[in-house]
Each structure stands twice: as structure tokens, then as C-alpha cells.
Amino acid sequence: QVQLVESGGGLVQAGGSLTLSCAVSGSIFSVNDMGWYRQAPGKLRELVATITSGGTTNYADSVKGRFTVSRDNAKNTVYLQMNSLKPEDTAVYFCYADLDYGLGYGVDAWGQGTLVTVSS
């Protein structure tokens, strides 16, 4: 069974940094797009950053210049380096991957979520 296993969340003061990681475990052919979404209390889930298998990135305006998404294709792992954190970055962060099982189409997969809390 394929799983996305996240790590790296926690409590940090405003202005601090955290790095999230997410590894795809299980048998797959390859991983297409990967990325991160977040959901704050009382709000809808929103895109944070995505990265294609070729390394093209996309960011939400609210995190541009502060967050960096990267991936290690050999390890099927995606990372999110978060700098200059703000209290409004507080949310549950979900890893996302478009998985290729060799069937000709991708299958969406999500991690369990990891809580990031930024104190003021």
C-alpha cells in the first residue's frame, strides 16, 4: 500500500524556520507533481507550493520569497523549507503527490497532515 509519510512540523516563533519532508513509500512506477497544501482552522485547504518531476515550481503569493519547495526524485521525497514564518502560516500542512502506477494516468495521494504553529 502506498503512503505519503510526513515529518517536520512543530512549534516555532515568528521569524523562525522549519523544514517539512514527505516521502512516498510503497510500490509505484514514478511520481509526477508533488507539493504542499495547508488548512488553517475554519478555512479551506489552499495550495502552498508545487513542483513537477522536472523541477518547475509554483508558489502561493503569500509564501513567495519565504518558502522553498524541492524534491529528491531518487527518494520520491518532497521538502518544504519555510523561512521568516508568520503567525498566519499556522495550519495543518498536507503533502500531495500525483502517483504514476504505469496505468497511463495519475492518482492523487495525500499525507496525513502535520501541524505547524507559529507563535507571535
Backbone as CSV, one residue per row, in Angstrom:
resi,resn,N_x,N_y,N_z,CA_x,CA_y,CA_z,C_x,C_y,C_z
1,GLN,0.848,-1.184,0.000,0.000,0.000,0.000,0.891,1.245,0.000
2,VAL,0.588,2.174,-0.878,1.401,3.383,-0.988,0.940,4.398,0.042
3,GLN,1.920,4.997,0.709,1.617,6.022,1.708,2.530,7.216,1.509
4,LEU,2.042,8.379,1.923,2.864,9.579,1.976,3.118,9.863,3.445
5,VAL,4.368,9.818,3.847,4.737,9.960,5.253,5.414,11.294,5.462
6,GLU,4.764,12.144,6.255,5.252,13.495,6.500,6.002,13.579,7.812
7,SER,6.886,14.558,7.895,7.574,14.843,9.155,8.045,16.290,9.142
8,GLY,8.333,16.817,10.331,8.962,18.131,10.426,8.116,19.243,10.987
9,GLY,6.843,19.007,11.263,6.024,20.064,11.825,6.404,20.361,13.265
10,GLY,5.803,21.413,13.827,6.076,21.744,15.207,5.748,23.182,15.526
11,LEU,6.247,23.625,16.669,6.012,24.979,17.160,7.272,25.815,16.946
12,VAL,7.083,27.014,16.398,8.210,27.897,16.149,7.771,29.333,16.379
13,GLN,8.705,30.166,16.771,8.388,31.583,16.956,8.359,32.305,15.616
14,ALA,7.621,33.382,15.565,7.577,34.199,14.362,8.991,34.614,13.966
15,GLY,9.251,34.521,12.666,10.582,34.821,12.153,11.477,33.608,12.061
16,GLY,11.045,32.508,12.632,11.839,31.285,12.630,11.661,30.471,11.360
17,SER,12.261,29.287,11.359,12.256,28.414,10.192,11.889,26.989,10.581
18,LEU,11.312,26.291,9.634,11.020,24.862,9.763,11.174,24.240,8.385
19,THR,11.504,22.948,8.387,11.548,22.199,7.134,10.641,20.987,7.255
20,LEU,9.728,20.856,6.311,8.854,19.694,6.234,9.395,18.738,5.175
21,SER,9.184,17.455,5.398,9.540,16.474,4.388,8.403,15.473,4.244
22,CYS,8.330,14.866,3.074,7.274,13.900,2.778,7.834,12.862,1.825
23,ALA,7.804,11.617,2.252,8.333,10.528,1.441,7.209,9.610,0.993
24,VAL,7.260,9.208,-0.267,6.314,8.238,-0.795,6.870,6.844,-0.531
25,SER,6.097,6.049,0.185,6.528,4.681,0.452,5.581,3.715,-0.243
26,GLY,6.125,2.603,-0.740,5.315,1.627,-1.441,5.735,1.507,-2.895
27,SER,5.070,0.629,-3.600,5.452,0.312,-4.970,4.689,1.172,-5.974
28,ILE,5.420,2.029,-6.674,4.850,2.857,-7.731,5.810,2.884,-8.901
29,PHE,5.314,3.323,-10.059,6.170,3.442,-11.232,6.999,4.714,-11.155
30,SER,6.338,5.832,-10.878,7.032,7.113,-10.721,6.095,8.098,-10.046
31,VAL,6.643,9.279,-9.725,5.847,10.342,-9.116,5.860,11.546,-10.041
32,ASN,4.712,12.040,-10.367,4.609,13.236,-11.214,4.736,14.476,-10.321
33,ASP,3.743,15.340,-10.314,3.815,16.528,-9.464,3.781,16.151,-7.990
34,MET,4.475,16.947,-7.187,4.410,16.835,-5.723,4.234,18.233,-5.158
35,GLY,3.803,18.305,-3.918,3.664,19.637,-3.347,3.084,19.645,-1.961
36,TRP,2.728,20.858,-1.541,2.200,21.065,-0.204,0.966,21.965,-0.255
37,TYR,-0.012,21.594,0.542,-1.196,22.403,0.769,-1.293,22.628,2.275
38,ARG,-2.121,23.591,2.674,-2.320,23.803,4.108,-3.763,24.185,4.379
39,GLN,-4.167,23.918,5.618,-5.525,24.256,6.032,-5.472,24.827,7.433
40,ALA,-5.838,26.089,7.545,-5.900,26.758,8.834,-7.284,26.532,9.447
41,PRO,-7.419,26.669,10.755,-8.726,26.463,11.397,-9.795,27.357,10.792
42,GLY,-10.907,26.740,10.414,-12.023,27.499,9.871,-11.858,27.945,8.438
43,LYS,-10.790,27.491,7.797,-10.550,27.900,6.406,-10.458,26.687,5.496
44,LEU,-10.570,26.952,4.197,-10.435,25.889,3.209,-8.966,25.531,2.996
45,ARG,-8.743,24.320,2.519,-7.381,23.914,2.178,-6.908,24.748,0.995
46,GLU,-5.665,25.216,1.061,-5.126,26.061,0.000,-3.752,25.573,-0.431
47,LEU,-3.436,25.863,-1.675,-2.136,25.490,-2.218,-1.047,26.342,-1.582
48,VAL,0.065,25.689,-1.249,1.247,26.394,-0.759,2.311,26.427,-1.851
49,ALA,2.682,25.249,-2.337,3.718,25.159,-3.367,3.655,23.791,-4.034
50,THR,3.989,23.768,-5.317,4.080,22.516,-6.039,5.373,22.480,-6.840
51,ILE,5.774,21.263,-7.206,6.983,21.080,-8.006,6.770,19.889,-8.930
52,THR,7.114,20.073,-10.193,6.977,18.988,-11.162,8.168,18.042,-11.057
53,SER,8.095,16.923,-11.735,9.211,15.979,-11.730,10.456,16.585,-12.362
54,GLY,10.267,17.583,-13.216,11.392,18.262,-13.844,11.931,19.422,-13.040
55,GLY,11.259,19.762,-11.930,11.766,20.805,-11.042,11.107,22.162,-11.193
56,THR,10.084,22.276,-12.025,9.375,23.546,-12.143,8.504,23.760,-10.916
57,THR,8.619,24.949,-10.324,7.914,25.223,-9.073,6.816,26.265,-9.260
58,ASN,5.867,26.220,-8.322,4.764,27.176,-8.297,4.459,27.462,-6.833
59,TYR,4.258,28.742,-6.494,4.034,29.127,-5.112,2.790,29.998,-4.972
60,ALA,2.152,29.895,-3.825,1.119,30.855,-3.462,1.792,32.204,-3.235
61,ASP,1.085,33.271,-3.575,1.657,34.612,-3.407,2.061,34.873,-1.957
62,SER,1.309,34.310,-1.033,1.541,34.581,0.384,2.856,33.997,0.905
63,VAL,3.455,33.063,0.172,4.693,32.438,0.661,5.889,32.689,-0.247
64,LYS,5.664,33.355,-1.364,6.768,33.621,-2.291,7.878,34.401,-1.598
65,GLY,9.097,33.956,-1.811,10.246,34.611,-1.206,10.563,34.118,0.197
66,ARG,9.671,33.361,0.801,9.885,32.839,2.159,9.992,31.316,2.184
67,PHE,9.223,30.647,1.339,9.196,29.190,1.311,9.884,28.683,0.045
68,THR,10.511,27.521,0.158,11.144,26.878,-0.991,10.758,25.411,-1.022
69,VAL,10.189,24.984,-2.149,9.846,23.575,-2.330,10.942,22.916,-3.170
70,SER,11.296,21.696,-2.797,12.298,20.943,-3.550,11.949,19.458,-3.472
71,ARG,12.625,18.653,-4.260,12.356,17.221,-4.234,13.605,16.444,-4.581
72,ASP,13.602,15.204,-4.114,14.650,14.246,-4.450,13.954,13.105,-5.175
73,ASN,14.080,13.073,-6.484,13.359,12.078,-7.274,13.834,10.654,-6.965
74,ALA,15.086,10.496,-6.638,15.610,9.164,-6.330,14.976,8.599,-5.064
75,LYS,14.580,9.489,-4.161,13.978,9.067,-2.897,12.464,9.279,-2.872
76,ASN,11.899,9.779,-3.972,10.460,10.093,-4.013,10.045,10.923,-2.804
77,THR,10.817,11.947,-2.536,10.610,12.786,-1.362,10.526,14.250,-1.779
78,VAL,9.595,14.960,-1.146,9.441,16.389,-1.374,9.672,17.119,-0.057
79,TYR,10.253,18.302,-0.155,10.586,19.096,1.012,9.949,20.483,0.912
80,LEU,9.729,21.098,2.062,9.277,22.477,2.100,10.100,23.204,3.161
81,GLN,10.996,24.064,2.702,11.782,24.892,3.600,11.008,26.182,3.843
82,MET,10.678,26.438,5.104,9.866,27.602,5.450,10.700,28.554,6.306
83,ASN,10.922,29.735,5.786,11.683,30.770,6.496,10.791,31.970,6.795
84,SER,11.244,32.807,7.700,10.513,34.035,8.058,9.046,33.731,8.341
85,LEU,8.823,32.716,9.129,7.454,32.273,9.405,6.659,33.341,10.138
86,LYS,5.367,33.399,9.813,4.443,34.353,10.402,3.326,33.609,11.122
87,PRO,2.682,34.243,12.089,1.560,33.562,12.762,0.482,33.102,11.790
88,GLU,0.293,33.833,10.707,-0.725,33.434,9.727,-0.329,32.199,8.917
89,ASP,0.891,31.725,9.080,1.297,30.465,8.450,0.851,29.255,9.276
90,THR,0.309,29.498,10.459,-0.164,28.408,11.307,-1.270,27.629,10.601
91,ALA,-1.064,26.324,10.463,-2.018,25.476,9.745,-1.554,24.027,9.832
92,VAL,-2.428,23.142,9.394,-2.016,21.757,9.135,-1.539,21.708,7.684
93,TYR,-0.338,21.223,7.489,0.267,21.149,6.165,0.154,19.718,5.635
94,PHE,-0.370,19.602,4.422,-0.592,18.302,3.794,0.328,18.149,2.582
95,CYS,0.975,17.023,2.524,1.779,16.672,1.365,0.871,16.102,0.276
96,TYR,1.208,16.385,-0.960,0.430,15.908,-2.107,1.371,15.280,-3.134
97,ALA,0.900,14.217,-3.776,1.667,13.616,-4.865,0.726,13.049,-5.915
98,ASP,1.104,13.216,-7.148,0.390,12.615,-8.280,1.176,11.369,-8.664
99,LEU,0.627,10.211,-8.323,1.363,8.954,-8.449,1.088,8.276,-9.788
100,ASP,2.138,7.744,-10.369,2.033,7.015,-11.638,2.269,5.534,-11.352
101,TYR,1.235,4.745,-11.554,1.341,3.297,-11.359,1.633,2.579,-12.673
102,GLY,1.926,3.351,-13.718,2.186,2.739,-15.011,0.911,2.383,-15.748
103,LEU,-0.202,3.046,-15.384,-1.500,2.723,-15.971,-1.916,3.736,-17.029
104,GLY,-1.090,4.786,-17.220,-1.423,5.794,-18.211,-2.114,7.012,-17.646
105,TYR,-2.353,7.050,-16.340,-2.962,8.216,-15.693,-2.440,8.311,-14.272
106,GLY,-2.514,9.530,-13.714,-2.028,9.738,-12.363,-3.117,9.538,-11.334
107,VAL,-2.707,9.230,-10.119,-3.611,9.035,-8.997,-3.186,9.974,-7.876
108,ASP,-4.129,10.798,-7.399,-3.818,11.727,-6.320,-3.636,10.992,-4.995
109,ALA,-2.635,11.421,-4.228,-2.408,10.870,-2.894,-2.063,12.002,-1.936
110,TRP,-2.466,11.821,-0.679,-2.271,12.852,0.327,-1.617,12.275,1.571
111,GLY,-0.806,13.091,2.224,-0.269,12.715,3.514,-1.305,12.938,4.606
112,GLN,-0.943,12.550,5.825,-1.880,12.628,6.936,-1.966,14.038,7.521
113,GLY,-1.034,14.881,7.166,-1.026,16.243,7.678,-0.087,16.388,8.853
114,THR,0.595,17.525,8.906,1.479,17.827,10.029,1.232,19.271,10.463
115,LEU,1.098,19.465,11.769,0.728,20.773,12.295,1.946,21.680,12.423
116,VAL,1.806,22.881,11.880,2.811,23.926,12.047,2.155,25.068,12.820
117,THR,2.735,25.420,13.952,2.205,26.501,14.774,3.276,27.576,14.922
118,VAL,2.918,28.797,14.540,3.853,29.915,14.628,3.342,30.881,15.687
119,SER,4.108,31.055,16.733,3.697,31.944,17.826,4.230,33.353,17.589
120,SER,3.459,34.319,18.041,3.849,35.728,17.840,4.695,36.247,18.992
